[in-house]
Amino acid sequence: MSIERKDEHDHGEWLREKELTPIETTFLTTLIWMDKRFRIVDYLEILETLYYRVNLQMPKSHTEQYGLDNKFWYWYPLYALGSFSTIAYVVAAVSGALLGFYYSPSTAGDPTAAYNQLAYIMVDLNFGFMLRSIHRWAAQVMVAAVFLHMLRVYFTGAYKEPREVNWILGIILISLTMVFGYTGYLLPWDQLAFWAGQIGVEMSLSVPLIGEWVAQLLFGGFSLSQATLQRMYILHVFLLPFVVTTLIAVHIGIVWMQGIAEPH
Ligand code: HEM
């Protein structure tokens, strides 16, 4: 891609001469507008050069090597599972952000403020029941999709060289997906949450040598308290979203650079 830098007037004329469709004109006008201010074309060129450098070093895919491009892979739909995980994550993030307007991680009162907020969302808030259901469903669909995506990567041999890094990133992602689920499960601070939290404390305490330290760190003590809920909340709505979003971006960036693997 190489776009000559001209002044504004030149670009207008150049665009008109080309007889472009409205979509093309909008795209190019936006690109030129951005480039004038942020010189993004330079960066795009650097990215493109990088892309070709990396791609040239990739081994040939099976399709290229054996001329199989006209063969139908019957497992193709399963290649959508990664995207399906991403979509579920986005839905959970958006619905979670909206729920955040109504939730507060407080154990004050009996029933606690956190539980009362949940009751408010479920009973009084317009579309609150729907919002919470969307969030919970998205979370559960994500766990299932990520797991199935992992199976598809395993059974098509897509974890092999040169994709080991993405496999390891994937292991981190599936683990963090479960931490997301666990921390979220505790937020309603109902009976299910409380006893799931208790199990978490006991499991931490059972870690040899550093058990007590782990329980302190993760749960803020050996029994459940305000400190526990606050930790789960910050993990769930602040730390994990940043980390998981970044890792998913890197994961998909690597797929983009390496190209999708065909079955081995
Ligand atoms: C938050 C969780 C995850 C998201 C959002 C995600 C997303 C994606 C997407 C969109 C792709 C493109 C290909 C496809 O969709 O099949 C992909 C490929 C890949 N994923 Fe994931 N993934 C996740 C978890 C995992 C896990 C748990 C593993 C394995 C432990 C894994 C390993 C891989 C590998 C090796 C590829 C390259 C596959 C190929 O080139 O054919 N991912 N991922």
Residues whose N, C-alpha, C, O or C-beta is under 5 A from the ligand:
A	BS01	HEM	L78 Y79 A80 L81 G82 S83 S85 T86 V146 M150 V153 A158 Y159 R163 N166 W167 G170 I171 L173 I174 I248 V255 G259 I260 A261
